[in-house]
Amino acid sequence: MAITWHKTLKSMRHRRALPPNENTVTYTWRCWVKATAGESTQWDPFTYSLNVGSDLNLPRPGETVSDWDGTLGGTWADYFRFREVDWVSIDDANSVWDGTFTATSREVWCPEPTILRNDQVALRRVELYREADPATAADAGTAIASTSYADIEGRPRHRNITQVKIELQLIWNTSLVVAGSNGYPNMANAGDYVGRRNDADWLGFPLGSVLVDGISVVPDRDEYVRLTYNLLFDPWFHMEQRPELLEDQSPARNATGNADPVNWYQPYSEVFDFTELFGAYEEKWIRDGWQAWDQPGTACASELAAATAPTDTTKKTSPRYTPAP
């Protein structure tokens, strides 16, 4: 049967939404077929023997909008992927159908929220030989000068110090190719920063006080995974009080019977530049939360460049920042 396919765009709809809701682009085409005289024009998209999508140049589920329409490459269309196709018959002859094609994206468009933060207080029980606290991270490896002894004949007392567990969650798109990297987050680099402390003041926390305690990646929705960094603030800069030991592994003691000398010991000796993990605009949300909305246009213009140029793109958590469509 000789047939000619036709389509006309009835509507196109954009919907912007704040995370964790989706952004949506919806196309609706009216599709029909004309056959040669005397031949049936009945068809439907489920039993038609050929490929109506190819015949009418319609998008397929799984394609991005720019995959389907190459003229839109390099725009918002790179980030919207078709998820659903719905067909509705609009006449009794089954020869005219409306097809609705829905593309969604969970990308973050500056200045919308880029990161979720959750804090929790915890306690760390430490051995106390001297009633003393470290002043800075630079105290590591030095002797504790205080003579306010806390130990009893070399046996330490104990104290709880208050830590803050900081959980930072971001969405990672495994389908994008950004800065030469794509797919699943590069966990092979986790050893470059897990178990290391901040090498400069960060969000008001002093140098050396915040530890990258762990990282997890779990499925979220569609091609997205949720990337979570677990950070740990410690007012002792994660240090311990350790006495010097004799050959029998007992603490050396002075004339009053107290452990002496006692040093500040740092079990996490390596530091790390946190700006390699979090761009400028991410840090703005981590620090200020919804106050980042106060001057959204200004923030986007002044901080976007820094956010897109991290020191190490293989560790960057949100691999793209794109102006709003």
N, C-alpha and C positions, 0 to 999 in steps of 0.2 A: 504494500500500500504506500503510495507516494503521499507524504505528509510534509507540512511546513509548520514549524514551531514558532510561537510568539510569546513574548512576555512584556509586561509594563510594570514599572516600579510604582506601587500604590502609596507606600509610606516608608519613611526611615526615621527611627527614633533613637535618641541618645539619652541615657540616664546616668547621671553622676551620683555617687553615694560615698559616704565616709566609711573607712575601714571599721569593722571587717566585712561590710557589705560590698557587693560587686558593682562595678560599672558595666553598663549594658548598651549595646548597639543592636537594633533590631531592624531588619529589612523585610518588607512584604511585597512580593511580586504576584501579579495576576498572570497565570500561565494558561495557554490554550493551544490547540492544534487544529489546523485546517487540512482536510484531505481532498483528494481529487473527487470530482463529481461522482456521486453515487456510492462512495465508500464511507464506511462508518468513521466517525471522529471520536468515538468513545475511548477513554483511556483513564488510568489512574496511576499515581506514582508508586504503587506497591506491586502491581502486576504487569506494568509496561515492560515489554521484553527487552528493550534497549535501555540506555542510560539517560534518563530525562535531565539529570544534572549536567551531563556533558552536552546534550543537545541544546540546552538553554543557557549554558555557561553559568550555572548556579554553584554557590559554594558548597563544600562538603564539610560535615562535622569533623573537627580536628584541624582544619585550615585556619590560619590567621586571616584577618581581613586583607592584609597586604599580600598574603600568598595568593588569594583569589583575585585581587586587583593590584597588579604590580605598580600602577601609577601612584599608589598611596604608600609605597615603601619609604621608610625613614620618617614616618609620621606616627600619630597615635595608633594607626591601623596595625602596626607591628605588635602591639600589646593586646589586641582583642582577638580571641579565638572562638570560632563557631562551635557551639555546644549542642544546639538543638535545632531540628527542622520539623515544622508542623505544617501539614497539608489539610486544607478544608475544601470540600467540594461545594461549589456555589450554584450548580444547576443540576437538574434531574438527569441530564444526559452524561454526566461524569466527563464532560469534555473541557470544562473550565474549572481550574483550581486556583486557590490562593495559597501560596507557600510563604510561611513566615520563618525566617532564619535569624537565630539569636546568637550573637557573639558577646562574650563576657570577658572581663579583665579584673584582676585583683591588685593591679599595680597601684602604687601610691603616687599621686600627682601633687607636687609641691604646691601649697604648704600643708597638705593634709597629714595626719599622724603617720609617722614612719616607723614607730617603734613602741612596744608596750613594756612598761616597767613595773616590777613588783618587788617590794622590799619586805624583809622579814628580819626581826631581831633574833639573835642566837647568843648562847653563852659558850665561852671556851674556858676550861679549867686549866689553870697554869700552876706550875711549881714556883713557890716564892721563897727565895733565900734572903732577899733584901726588900724592904718596903721602898720600892723605886719603880718608876715607869720610864721607858725610853723617851727621849725628847724628840728625836728625829730618826729616820731610817739610817742615818749615818752612824748611829750608836752601835750598829752591828759589829761584833768583833772586839769591842772595847770593854774594859773592866768597869764594873759598877762601883762608883766611888762612895755611895751611901753607906753609912755605918749603922743604919736602922736595920738591925738584924731581924730576920723573920724565922730562921731555921732553928732547930733545937738539936745541938750537937751534930750538925751536918745534915739533919733530916729536914726537908722543906715543909713549910706549911703550904696551903693551897688557897687560890683566889679565883673567882670567876670574873672574866672581863667580857664586855659586851661587844659582840660583832654585829655587822649588818650584812645579811645575804641579799644581793641584788640580782634579780633575774631580768634579763633583757631578751625580748622575743621579737623576731623579724620574720618576714615572709620572703622566701627565696623562690624565684621562678626557674625551674630546671630546664625550660625550653628555650631560654634566651641565650644568645651568644654575645657576651659583653667583655671587652678588653681582652680578647683572646681566650676567654674561659667560658665554659658553658656546662650544662648538666648539673649533677649533684654537687653540693659544696665540697671543696677540696679538703677533706678531712686529713689528708696526709700532712698538711701544714699545721695541724693542731699542736704538734709538739713545739712549734715556734712561739706559742704564746700561752698555752695551758701550763699552769704551775709557775707563771712569771708575774711580777708586780709592775705597777705603773711607774714609768721612769720620769714622770713630772706630775705636778698637781693636776688632778682630773676631777671636774665637777665639784670642786670644793674639798675633795679628799687629798690629803698631803701625799707627796712623793713616797712611793714604796708601801703605802698602806692598803692598796687594793690588789687582790690576787685574782687572776683568771683561774677559777676553781674547776671549771669543766665546761663542756659544750655538748649539746644534743641536737639531733636532726630527726624529726618525725614527720610522717605524711600529714598534709593539711587537706587541701582539696584540689582536684584536677591535677595539673602539673606542678602545683606548689608544695613546698615543704616548709615547716616552721622551724626556724633556726633559733636556738636558745643558748645564750651565754649566761653562765653562772659566775658571778663575781662575789668576792668576799672582802669587806672592809674590816680591818683589825686595828684597834687603837695602839696596840703594841707593835704595829708594823709586822705582825706575824712572827715576832721574835720570842725566844725563850731565855730564861735565866739558867745558865749552866755553870756549875762549879768546876774548877780544875780537879782532876782525879789522881789519886796515888796509884801505885802499881796494883794494889788490891781492889781498885775501882771504887774505893771510898773517897769522899770529898776531902781535899786538903783543908785543914782547920787552923785557925789562929790561936792566940793565947787564951782568948775567951771561949774557945771551943766552937766557934762559928765557922761555917764554910768560908774559905778565903784563899785565893781570889775567886770571884764570881763574874762571869762575862755575859754579855748579850750575844746570843747565838741566833743566826738567821738561817733557817732551813731552806728558804727559797731565795737563793742568791742572785738569780737572773731577773733582769727587768726588761720591760717591753714598751714600745711606743703605742699607746692605745689609739692614736689617730690612724693607725693602720687597720684597725677594726671598725671604727665608727667615724663617718664623715661629719663635716661641720653641722649639717642640718639634722642628722641623727642625734648628735650631741645636744643640739638645741632642744629637741623633744625629750631627751633623757633628763636634761637639767630643768627645763621650764614647763614641760607638759603642755597644756592647752594655751599657756601664755604665748606659745609660738605663733598663735593666730593674731596677736595684737597688731602686728604690721606685716601681714602675709606677703603682700607684694614686695615690700622692701627686703624681707627675709629671703624670698626666692631669688631676687636679683643679686643680692650681695653675697649670699652664702652658697648658692647653687654650684658655682665653679669649684669651690673647695670641697664640697661634698662629692663631686664626681671625680675627684682626682686624689684618691687615697694613696698613701705611700706604697702599699702593696695590694694591687687589685685582686690577687688570688685569695686574699683573706677578707675582702670587703663583703659585708653582710648583705647590703641592699645594692645589687650590682648596677642599678640604673636610676637616674632621676630625670624625668622628662617633663617639660612644660605641659600644662593641662591641654586637652584637646578642645 
